[in-house]
């Protein structure tokens, strides 16, 4: 191709790339044709970013449930990027290739692809792609029932996302972890996590994630027996999904809302919602969601006395349930080959240390760095700034200290500084002014007292909560701790 043709057409193609990227982030918009045309133009004029065009096409195919086609397209995109030595876009391609492999039930290849994504992202200092791959891996460990590893990866992913202040990844990792908490019945912990990630999800602006957060609130309040709040959040979730044409999010909400109404013996109220969701699901490829929807529709028809329709839907549901069970057994079968997952897990633990170094992440506690940060915040405090003091009824032995660190890490963000003041006090300095400090403090205290302390050979722990000003007296206490740390260093 002559240089004149490149001069004319390349700027137009570069503009197409920008347009495709912009359209992708508009909720519910289909950019498949735009991506296909971009690929054809790149081929026609020998544009060097043809591999990237395939990656963008594969990404939108996944969004519309064309999983098998997406896998083929992304595989080709990655190969073209390798051929052209486009290292900068390789982590992005690997990230989405892993997602396509998972969608096509290739679980272990997906994990191994994401491990390579992390390696590549670390080499290029593209921490965001590495953290996202790290979070995706956690879901696979969750699916094969390696819950301890999955939760550890999710929690570490959230901390890493907070440390680089990436609002998208904070929201994503928080939603993953929230789902884990909900599935294990830790509703109070899930509620605290939602309050922690909601501002970041709002700032990022992904409306699907806002729907998921509303659903999370609704499920928490439902199981905490605050039913009016649950209904409000379910209705808000439906409103966002409906107004923004978020079909998948709408159907997810309808299923969750339907399960709530069924539990409250009000399934008939969900009937028209279920019918609308059923029509939307016909254009998607989400069999597990359709299975749950049909079960609820069967119950609604039955409750209304329409036994013919109930029987028809029941037969569809039973067929889907058998297919779903076969798929689940296939996933569980990977447990027989955990050696590859264990190898990946060992690598993830090693790379986590590299992430910490790159992100400048320091675990909270009584380190000199943390104490100095706490003191500086007290020095710069507004006259009305308050801190939370948690006083335990017992001296903090090592086993208690470890459990306390876990609890505070779950409830506090990286912007919330906390320190331990021997022998039995913890002080939390919130990262942002909060009007409901006592509510937050009470939740943390309740979480501490709920711990199964007897399992650790510790008598029941009770907590007294007090709010106090970040005053000169607090600075003096921190100075004493700093002095002791320096003397023992």
C-alpha positions, 0 to 999 in steps of 0.5 A: 500500500502506498503512503498516500493511501495510508495518509488518507485512510489511517486517520479515518480508521483511528477515528473508528477505533475511538468510536467503537470504544466510546460506543461500547461503554454506552449501556445496552448499545450493540456495536457488533456491526461497527466492530465487524466493519472496523476489522474489514477496513483494517484488512483492506488497508493493512492497518497494523492494529488489526489484532486489536480490532478482533479483540474489540469485536470479541469483547462485544460478542461476549456481551451479547452471549455469542460465546463460541464465536467470541472465543474464535475471534479473541483467539485470532486477535491474540495471535495477530497481536503476538505476530505484530509484537503489539505487547501493549495490548496483549494483557487486554486481549488475554483478559478477554480471552480468559473470559471467553474460555470460561464462558465456553466451560474451559475453566482451567485454560481460563485460569492459566490464561489469566495467570499469563495476563497477570505476568504480562501486566506486571512486566508492562506495569499495567496493574489494572489488567492484572488486578482484573485478571486476579479477580476473574480467577477468584470466580473460577476457584469459587465455582470449583468449591475452593472457597477459602482460596476464592475469598482470599483472592477476592479480598486481596483484589479489593485491597489492591483495587483500593490501593491504586484507587481504580473505581471500576475495579473497586466496584467489580471486586466488591461485587464479587466479594458481596456475592460470596458473602451473600451465598455464605449468609454473611448479610451484615458483612455484605451490607458493610461492603456495599456501603464501602463500594457504592460511591466508587460504583456511582463514580465509575458509572456502570449502570449494570453494577449499580443494579447489582448493588441495589440487588445486594442491598435488597437481599441483605435487608430481606435476610436481615428482616427489614422488608420495606427496605428490601422492596425499595431496593428491588424496585429501584433496581428494576427502575434503573434496569428498565429505564436504561434497557439493561436486559440482563440486569432486569432479568437478574433483578426479576428473579431475585425479586421473585424469590423474595416475593415467593418467600413472602407468599406474594409470588402472584405480584411478580407474574407480569414481571416474570413474563416480561423477563421471559420475553427478554431472555429469549434474546440472550444465552443465559440458561441458568437464569432462565431455569430460575425464572421458569421455576418462579413462573411455574409457581405463579401460574400454580398460585393463580390456578392456571394448572395447564400453563403451570404444567407446561412451564414445569416441563420446560423447567425440569428439562433445563434443570437436568441440563444445568445439573449435567453442566454443574457435574462437568464443572465439579469434574475439574476438581479431579484435576486440581494440580493445575489449579494449585500450580496457578494458585501458587503463582498467584500468591507470588505475584501478589507480593509484586502487586503490593510493591508496585501499588505501594500497598501496606497492610494496616496495623502498628507499622511505623508507616501506618502510625505516621499516617495516622498521626499526620491525619490527626494533625491535619484534622478539622475541629469537628473530625471524630475517630472511633474507639473500640475498647475490648473487655480483654487484653489483645493476645496474638490470636485476638489480634489476628482475628481483629485484623481480619474483621477491620480489613473487611469493614474498613477501606484503605482510606480508613486508617486504624491503629491498635493501642495496647492493651485492648483498644483500636482506633479508626480514623475514617477516610471521609467525613461520615454522618453515620459514624456510630452506625458503622462503629456499632456494626463493627463492634457487633461483628467482633462480638459475633466471632466464634471466639471459643474456637480459638480458645478465647472467652467471649469478647465484648466491645465498648464503642466511643466517638471522640475528637481527633485531638491533641490527646490522640496525637500524644498517644500515637507519639508514645506508640511511635517511640516504642516502635522506634526503640524496638526497631 
